[in-house]
Amino acid sequence: RRVAPWHWPRLALSAMRRPLGLCGSFSAVAGAAAAAMVAALCSLAVAAPALPECDGVEEDGISWDAVREDLTHIVQQVLEGALSRDLQASKDTKGRDPAVSYGDVQLHRHMERFRSLARLLPARPSCLVGRRCVTLFTSALYSGLPWDAWFRSYQDDLAGILHEANWTQVVVSGWPVLELVTVIAVLHGGADVPTECHGEAYDRFLASIDSPIDKLRHAAGALLQQPPCDLARRLAAVALAVASTEDAKSNAASAVGIAKAQAEVRRIVGPAPQISYAWLFVAPLPALLQRLANVQRRRSSSLVSHLNIVYCGILDIHDELSDLCGAGRKACKLYVHTMDTKPEVRAGCYGHYKEAMRSIALGTTADDHGSTLFVSPYMWRWHGDQRRDIQSLIREQATWHREIPVAGLSCVNSSMIWNWPVRKLRLEFWKLAYNEYPTGHETSPFMPLSQFWAVGDTTSSTRVYRTSALLSLVRRLPRQEREYFAALPGGVDDADRAALDVAEVIVELDLLAKQEGLRAYTLLQGTSLEEDYRAYAVLSPHLAKTFHIEHARFLPSGPPQTRCLLTSSRAAAQFTQDHGVVVNWCTRRALRDMFRTVGQWWLSLNPRGHIIVPVSASVLNIYRSGESELFPWDADIDANFIANHPIVVGSFLEEHRETLKKLGFTFIFRGDRAVILDLDDSARMDIWLSGPQDVEAFDIRARLCGVRINMFRDQLEGSVWYYRPGEKIYGNTKGKLLHCDWKEHNACLPDCVREGRGIGNDGCEFPDRFVHLDV
């Protein structure tokens, strides 16, 4: 045990993986204390099958979900004989690849990483069973201690697994405690059975461990009736408890069997602190516990047997989709509709997918463990390889249904061009972008998924959802529609709720999943024969109003799409003031374009005699917005248009009214200023025209929205003294520090308040320049 594990002699660990199958009833639990223990365990098991202290919990940068799956994967690899191979091999002495895959090399790296992880785990974590499992596994492999010293060093962790943990919760939650006992038992070598236990009945019991279920049940029952020793009676009771879990028709009944098995194991090793841990490894107890683990794994897999299949398109594939249901499922329901033409698909299939989702929601219970297959409306061919690839996708997603909320495939379009569907969604600041990842995708945090799956925000439009995850998105959408529609000015008509293409249903699910924090997995083996749904996506009024999107780019090389939601700069300013969000994209673009166009017109009339001098808060743009646009929470521009010659404001503007109109603008007089507005009155700016003035005195030059501006030193110093621009505020004279009152909105301003804690690590700044118009 002091030799590095990859050099250990071949261990016949795979022999411990006994075939499944035992049935019968647990009986003859001797003693009132044992009965009370079983009753308490069963009651707790049925009432609370999950581990809230572990499931979904992260602490100190450690995800206990990832630890659970990684440990399960490594333990299973060890049970399959991984330690008998040289996991460090990569090349032989002549440079040729050895008879070992990169999977073995990576497994060794993962085991080394897990050894490091054991040293990083907090001493008192929220998920205590997780820390104990990791500690026992890594110490058994790497500590090098003699077994008697190992038992003394780790007796608290063993006692915690056997006596403190509730196996019905731990096993159902996926922690490999039973497999872990098997691994340690094999490393230990096993304990001798007392001489008085041997006899004909006990020998028949041992011989029946790999036998069909009836023979094993008969042998265990016979041993229980005439046990030669107390240990034999307990082992027979464990065997019958295991059998009861396989015979169980419900999760509650299965939990009872697991609880009974744990109660008997506790009696075998004895009560704390006088525990005889060596009895934990007496044959055939490790094999029975491994069998119990296999039964539970198979039960968990069988739970994912309800399949919904949804399709609308031009392919007549009803029978082919029916074949995907296969045998052995509890239920399989098809929602299939065939259209005659592609235009009909684009116009009519949105409603079919939405109605199918509503029907699935009505017919699904809260504890449903099924899956829902969306077949792409843009699928252009169906053949045998496609069927096999989708079957594999359904099977793999079902296997990892807890870790994978949605799964898809890479794509091949009708020109036989391979397309990679994994994209990083960015919905921020009234903008939507489907961006490429710098290196294609993220890597799964779960070790067994990291090598054959890619992770991102999107996948193919042929995709398999965990039905419970899909329903969480379906139920979120109406709430989103009500809240976001109501926040916008104006009423809602039927046109606002109409989709313009079936691709919208996929985009909606992408965006809702992003908001829910659900990751999309793409299986690296297999393809879907479909066109890229993003090429057909449209920023409809419904999509724009549901998610507050005014600017969308679905394809990197495709044209951006725009749909304006706030129709005036006044409404935009009020929205920002009410909710603490960035001024909407359309208003900012309109203001920028207005200042750029009108400003360039003014300067072109007399390049040497005309200047533009920003005034009031517009001066602050030189500190915040760069040369190309306005700072993101500004919905107003104030500027002096100054000439070195006399100007009569009224007659000057009237003289140029037609010119301004051709540029897309008009004006109205307000006292000493003119209000310039576009022809739709979606943006306004205040300008003061004056002359003659000494334009040379404005000797400091800069650019705003791409236009030359002039200033002078005293003006800049006065603006800094008055506005104190280092501290970012909005709301005109109310002077509120930047913060967001609508926390879920995509355009939230940075939080400079933090509920009174002041400036945080972000420095009251946006993370990058994506907030700007053309980024």
N, C-alpha and C positions, 0 to 999 in steps of 0.2 A: 504493500500500500504506500510505500515511500517512493516508489518509482513513478515517473510522470505517467499520467493515465493513458496517453497515446502509445506507450510502449508496453502496456500491460498485456499479459497473455490473453488469448481469445477467451472471452467470457460468453458462456451460453445463455445470454440474457434473453434472447428471442424465444427460448423455450418457455419462459414464464408467461408468454402471451397465450393463455389458454383459450380454447374455443368457447363461444358464447352458448348459453342455454342451461337453465336450471329452472325447475318449477316445483311448486309445493307450497306448503304453509309453514310458518314459523310456529313451533309449539314447544311445550315443556320448558318454558323459561323459569328456571327454578328460583324460588324465593320472592318474597314480597318486595324486597329492596330492588332486585333486578327489574321486576315488573314496573315499579314506580319510575325507575330510571328510564326504561323504554318508553313509558307513557309520556314522561316529560319531554324526552327527545322528540318523539313523534309529534307532540303538540306544537313544539317550537318549530319543527320542520315544516309542518303544513301551514302554519301561520306566517312564517317569514322565510321564504325560500331563497332570498337574495342576501348579499352582503353589502349593505349600504356604506359601511366603513371602507370598502375596497372598490366597489363597482363605480367607475367613472371618476375616481378620486385621484388627484395629483397633489404631491407635496414635495417640496425641495427639488422641483424639476423632474420628479420621477412619476410616471404614469403607472399606477398599479394594474390597469388593464393590460398595458404592454408587458409588464413584468409577468403577469399570469400567463399570457399567451406565449411569451418567450420561454418561460420555464416549462410549460407543457410541451413545447416543441423539442427542447433539448432532452427532457426526460424520455420522450417517445423515441427520439433518435438513439439514446443510450439503450433503451429496451430492445431496439432493433439491431443492436450489435455494433454501434458506432465506435465503441472503445476498442474493438478488435482490429480497427484499421489505423493506418498511419495518417492521421488527419493533417499532418504538416507537409505531406509530400506535395511537390508542385512539378519538379522535373527530376528525371534520373540523372546519373552521372554523365550520360551521353547526350543530354539535352532533349530526350524524348519524353512525351507525356506519359506518366505512369498510369496504372489501372486505378485511378482515383479521379473523381470529378471535382470541379471547383466547388461544388456543394460541400464536399468533405473539408476542403481547405477553409471555406467560410464558416463551417460548423465549428471548427477549432477556434477561429477568431471570435465567434460568438460566445463560446464557452469561456475563453479568456476574458472577454468583456463582462460576462456574468460574474466571474470571479472578482473582478474589480467592483462591480455593482454591489456585491455583498458587503464590501467594505464601506460603501457610501450610504447604505440604508440608515435612516435615523434609528436611534436606539429605542425610541418609543413612538413608533409610527401609528397613524390611524389604522392602517391595515396590518395588524399584528400577525395574522395568519400568513400573509405574504412574506413578511420578513423571516418568519420561522421556516417556511418552506425553502426560501433561498439559502438561509443559513445552513440548514440540514443538508441540502443537496451539495453545496459547494464544499462544506467541511468534510463530508463523506468522501468526496473525490480528491480533495487537495490537502487536507490538514496533515496527513501522514501519521496521525496519532494511533497507538494501539487501541483496540476496541474498548477495553475497559476504561482507558483514559478518555476516549471519545464519548462514551456514555456519561461519564462524570461531567465532562465539559459542556455537553449539550443536552443534559437531562431536562432542563427547563423548557427548551424548545420542543423536545419530544413529548413532554407532559402537556405542553400547550396544544400540540396537534392531536394527541390522543384523548385528553381529558377536558380541555377547555373549549376546543373548537367543536362546533356543531357540524358534523359531517354532512348532514342533509343540506345545510346552507352552503358549506364549502364546496362540496362536490357539484351541486347544481350550478353554483356560480363559476365552475370551471377550473378551480384550483386542483392540481394533480396530486393531492395528498395520498391517494391510494397507490398510484403508480410510483410515487416517491418511496413509500414503504417497500415496494417490490425491488426497486433499484438498490436501496440500502441493504435489503436482505441478501441479495445476490453478492454484493460486495462483502458483506459480513461472512457469508459462507453457510449460514443456517445454524440452527441449534438442534441438538440431539433430543429425540423424543424419549421420555422416561421409559425404562424397561417394562414397567407394569402396564403401560398403555398398549403394548404390542399384543396382538391377538388376531384371530381370524376376521372378526368384524372390522377391526381397524385397518388391517391389510386390504380387505375388500374396498373399504372407503378410499384409501390412498390410490388403489388401482382404478377407481371409477372417476378420478378427477377429470380425465379427458374423454370420458364416455358420454354417450347421449344422455339427455336430461333425465329420462325416466330411470335409467340405471343409477345415475348419481343420486337422484332423490331417494331411491329405494335404499341405497347403501348408507346415505346419511341418516335416514329414518331408522334403519336397523341399528346403527351405531348409537343413536340417541336413546333407543329403548334399552340397550344393554351396554352402557359405556364401561370399558375396562378401567378408566380413570377420568378424573374431572376434566383434564385437558381435552381428552377425546370428545367428551360431551360438548364442551364449548366449541370445538372445531366443527362438529356436526351441526350445531346451532347456527354458526356463521354460514355454513354451506346452505342451510335452508333459508336463512335470511337473504342470501344472495339470490336464491331461486325465487323468492317472493318478489324481488324487484323486477325480474324478467317477466314474471307472470302478471305483474301489476297492469291494470287497465287505465290507470290515471296517475298523474304526478304525485298526488297525495298518497296513494297506495305505495308507489315506489319509494317515497320519502320514509314511509314506515319501515320498509325493508332495510334501507340504509341505516336508520336509527337503531334497529335491532342488531344489525351487524356491529355497529360501533359499541353498543352496550356489551356484547359478548367479547369483543376485543379488549375492552377495558377490564373485564373480569379475568381474561387470560393473563394480561400483564400485571394485574393487581392494582390496588389503589395507590394514589400518591400519598406520601413520598416513598413508600416501600415498593417501587415499581421494578419488576424484573424484565427489562427491555429485551433480553435475549429471547424470551418466549414469543416476542413479536415476529421472530424470524424462523419459527419452527414450521416445518413442512406439514401440511400444504397451505398454511395461512397466507403467505405472500401471494400464492397462486389464486387463492379465493378472493383476496382483495383486488388483484389485478382483473379478475373476471368481473367483479362488481364494477370496477372502473369502466371496463369495456361495455357492460350492460348499460351503464348510464350514458356513455358516449353514443351508443347506438340509439338509445331513447331520445337523446337530444337531437340527433340527426333526423329521427323519424318525425319529430315535431314539425319540421319544415317540410310538410307534405302537401299543404294547400297551395295551389298555383292558380293565379289569374293570368290570362293572356289577352292583351289588348292590341288590336291592329285595325287600321283603316288605310287603304291604299288601292293601287290599281292591280295588284297581284291577287289572283284567285288561289289563295293558299289556306283555305279553311281546313281542309283535310290534313294538310301538312302540319298546321298548328295543333290540330287535335292529336296528332301523333306525339307531339312534345309532352302531352300530359303523361303518357307512359302508364305503366302499371304500378300499383302499390301506393298511390296517392289517396289520401282521404277524400280529396275533392279537387277538381280542376274545372274552372269555368272560363269559357271563351266569350270575348266581346269583339266580334269580327264584323267588319263592314267593308264591302268591296265597291270601289268607284270605277266609272268607265274611263275617265280622262284625268290627266294630271291637273288641269285647272279645277276640276271638281274636288280633287284631293286637297288642294291648297285652300279652297273656299269652304269645304264642308266637313273636313275631318276633325277640325278643332273641336266642334261640338260633340263628336263621337267620343273622343278621348276624355273630354270633361265629364260627359254623362257616365262613361264607364267608371271613372274614378268616384263619382258620387254613388254609383251603385255598389261598388266595392266597399266604400265607407259604411253604407247602410247595412251591408251583410257581413261585416267583420267585427268580431268581438275584441275586447281590450287585450286579451291574452293570446291573440292569433299570432302564430309563428310562421305564417306563410310568406310566399314571394309573389311578386307581380311582374310579369314580363311585358314591357312595351316593345312592340315590333315597329321599327321605323316606318313612317308613312312615305319615306323616300327610298325604301328598299326597292331595288330595280331587278333583282333576280333571286330565285330560290333554287338551291340544288343540294345534293347530299352533303357536301362539305359544310355548307351553311347550317344545315340541320345539326350536324355533329358539333360544330362550334358553339351554337346556341345552347344545345343540350349540355355541353361542358360548362358554359357560363352559368346556366341555371344550377347545375350540380355544385359548382365551386362556390357560388354565392350562398347556396343553402348550407354548405359546410361551414362557411364563415359568416353566417347571417348576423351574428352579434357584432362582428368587427366591420362588416361591409354593408353599409346602408344602401348603396347603389353600385352596380357593376356593369361595365360595358366592354366593347371590343375595339380594336383598331378597325379602320374602314378601307374599303376599296370602292371607288366610284365607277360609273358606267363606262368611263374611258380606261378602266383598269389601272388607275393611278391610286397608289396607296396613300391614305390620309391618316394623320395622327390626330386623334380627337381631344387630347388632354390640353386644356387651357386653364389659365389663371384668370378668374373673373375679378374685375375691379368695378364696383358700383360705388362711386364716391363723387360728391360735389356736382350732382345732377348729371353725371356722365357714366356711361357703361362701356366697358372695353373687354373683349375677349383676347387676352394677351398670351403669347407663348412663354413658357417657362425658360429660364436661361439655359437649362440642360434638359429640357423636355418634360420633366415631371418631378414630383416629390417622391421620396421613398417611404414606404409604410413603416410606422413605428413598431409593428408587430413582426418579430423575426421570421415566423413561418410564411408571412406574406411578402416579405421584402424582396424576394428574388424573382418572383413571377408575376408581380402586380405593379402597375404604376399608379400613383395617386395624384389627384388634382381636384380642381373645382368642377370639371366637366368630363364627359365621356361621350361615346356614341349615342345616337338617338334610339338605337336598339339597346335597351338596358333592362336590367333586372333590379327591382327595388325590394328591399325588405318591406313587406306590406305595412307594418306598423310605422316605418319611417315615411313611406309614401302618404299615409293617412295624416301624419302630423303636418305635412306640407299642404295637403288638401284642406285641412281645417284652418290652417293659418291664412290662406289666401282670402277668404271673405272678410276676415278681420282687417287684413291689410287694405283691401279695397275700401271698406267703410272709413277707416281712419285717414287714408291718404287722399281719397276723393273729397272728403269733407273739409280738408285743410285748404283746398284750392278755391279760389273765387269762382262764382258762377254755378249754375245748376249742372245736373248730370242727365244726359239723354241716352237713348238706346245706342247711338253711334259711339258713345264713350265706352260702351261695354262690349263692342264687337271686335273680334280678332280679324286681322287681315290675311293671316296665313296660319296653317296648322303648326308651323315651326314655333309659333308663340307659346304653345303649351309646353314645349321642351324648354324654351327660354325661361318661362315662368318657374318651372321646376328647378332649373339651374339657380335662379336668383333666390328662390325660397330656401333651397338647400344651403346656399351660401349664408343666408341669414341665420339658419338653424345650426350652422357649424358642421354640416354633414359632408364628408369627403367622398368623392367619386373614385372608384377603383376601376382600372382598365386591365383586363387580363392580357398578358403579353403573348399568349398563344391563341391563334384563331383570328378570323376577321368577319366583319359584317359587310355585306354587299349593299351599300347605301350611299346616297349623296350626302354631302355635308349640310346638315340642317341650317347652319349659320348662313349659308349662301341664300337662303329663302326667308330669313328672319326680317321682320318689318317692325319699326318702332311705331306701333299703332297708338291711337289715343288711349285705348285701354291699358296697354303695357306702360305707356308713359305716365299715366295718372296713377296707376297702381303702385309704381315704384319711384315716382318722381324722377323720371329720366327725361332730359331734354336733348341729349346728344349721345348717340350710340354708334359704336363701330364694332360690328360683328365679325368682320374679317380684316386682317391687317392690310390687305391690298384693296379692300372694298371701299366704296365711298361712305363717309359718315352720314348718318341720318339724324334729322333734327325735328323736334316737335316742341313748340313753346307752350308752357303752362301758365306763366304769369305774364299778362299782356301789357303791363305798364311798369315803369321804374318806381312809381309810387307804391303799387301793390308789392313789388319785389322788396322795397325797403321795409314795408310793414311786415312782410313775411319774415325777413331776417330779424327784425326787432322782436317779433313775437316768439320766434322759435330758436334764435341763436344759431342760425345756419348761414352758410355761404350764400351770397346773392345768386339767384338762379342764372344758369349758363346763358340763356337767351338775352336777358337784360344786360348782362356784362358784355356780351358780344355786341349788342346794339349800341351801348354807350361807347365802347372802344371804337367801333366803326364810325360812329357819328363824330367823335372827337377827331379821329384820324382824317376823315373826309372833309369835314368843315374846316378843320385846322389847316390842312394842306391847301384848301381853296383860298383861305385868308392869306396864307404866306405867299402863295403864288401870285396874288394881285400886286404885291410889291415886296419882293424877296429881301430887299435891304431896308425897307421902311416900315415893314409890319413885323410885329413879334406877338407871341402868346405868353402870358404870364399866369400860371395857375395860382389861385388864391384859396383862402380858407383851408379846409382839410384836404383839398386836392393836392396841396403842396406835399403832403405826406407820401404821395405815390413815389416820389424819388427815393425814399428810404425803403419802400416795401414791395414795389411791383416790378422793378427792373424797367426796361425801356419799352416793353411791348404792350402792356395793358395796365388795368387798374388793380388795386389791391382787392382781395376777394370779397370783402364785406362792405365795399363801397358801391352805392347805387346812385351816385350823383357826381357831377363834374361842375366846378365853378372856375371860370377863367376870365382874365382881362385880355381882350383883343386890342392891342395898342398900335397906333400909327404915328409916324413922324410928321403927319400932315393933318389939317383940320378934318373933322368928321362930324356930320350931322346924322345921328343914328337913324332916325326915322326915314329920311330920304335915301340914305345909303342902302339900308336893307330893302326898301321898296324897289330901288333900282336893280337889286340883284335877286329879287324874289323868284323870277323864272329860272335863273341859274341854279339857285338852291333847290328849287322844285325838281329840276332835271337830275340833281344829285340825290334826290330822295328825301328832302327836308323842307320844312317851312318854319315859321316863327310867329310868336306873339309877343306883344310888349307888356312888361310888368314893371311899371314905375321906371327906375333908372337902369333897368336891364332888359335884355331880350332873352326869351326862352326859345331855344332851338329844339325842335322835335321832329322825329321822322313822320312820314305820312300816315303811318298806322298809330302814331302817338304811343309807341311802345317804349320810347326812351326820350328823356329830356335832359338838356344841360343849360345852365345859366351863364350868359356871357355879358360882359360890360365892354362896349366899344367906346374908345376915347382917342382923342388926338387934337392938337399936336402934343407929343411928349418926346422927351429925349430918350430915344430907344437905346442909345449907346450906354446909358447909365445902367441898363439891365445887362450887366457884363458877364454873368455866369450862365452857361448854357448846359442844357441836358436834353433828354428825349422822354416823351410820355406818349404811350400808344403809338410809337414809331414816328412821332412828330417832334420837331425842334421846339423847345420851350426856353424861355429866358427868365432869369431871376436876379436878385441882387443880395448882397451879404446881409444887410439889415433885415430884409424880408425873411431870409432863412432863419436868422437868429431869433427874430420875433415869433416865427411859427413854432420853433422848438420850445421857446419859453412858454407860449400859450398852450400848445397841444400836448407837450411832454410825450412825444411820439414813441419813446422807448417802451412805454406801457401801452398795450394795444386795447383799444376800446371801440365800442360801436353804440349806435342808438343816439347819434347827434349829441345834443347838449346833456342828455341823461348820463353819458359817460360810463356805460357799463363795461366792466372788464369782459374780454371775450370768454364766453362759455356757451354750452349748448343746453337748451331747455328741452329739446326733443331728442333724447339719447339714441333712439334707434334710427334716426334719419340719416340718410347717406351723406348729407352735406354738413355735418356738425362742424362748428368752429372749434378750434383748440380750447381746452379748458384751462383758463388762467386763474380760476378761482378754487377749484377742487374742494368745494364745500368748506372753504375757509382756510385750507392748508397752504394756499398760495401756489406759486409757480412750481411745476413738477419737472421731472427729468426731460420732458420734451421742450422745455424752454418756451412754452406758449407759442409753438410753431408747428406748422404742418410737416408731415414726415418727408415730403418731397414736393416737386413742382407739378404733380398731377393735378393740383387744384387749379392751375392756370388753363386758359381756354384751349390752346392748341397743343397741349401736351397729351 
